[in-house]
Amino acid sequence: MSIFVGNLSNEVSEQDLKEVFAEYGSVREVKLITDRDTGRMRGFGFVRLDTLTQEEAAIAALNGAEWMGRSLKVNKADEQSKRNSNRGRRRN
């Protein structure tokens, strides 16, 4: 599973995020998303921990938590295939 982390400060680094999530387990991957054209951070990223139990604990503890002056949005990330399958569909 991957964890979505939103409402991040533009000042956040991958190392900052890794340190926060390391309190809940071994961090396998941290990825901050940047704008393709400007290179500026888009305010969200993804984190992977070693186990589902660690990821669930991090989500429970950090969702809504205040960090760097912002209230974090932390939840299970949508699977890429689910997001792509809904693109281009017209809603009535």
Beta strands, then each sheet from edge to edge (+ up, - down):
strand 1: 3-6
strand 2: 27-34
strand 3: 41-49
strand 4: 66-67
strand 5: 70-71
strand 6: 73-76
sheet 1: 2+ 3- 1+ 6-
sheet 2: 4+ 5-
end
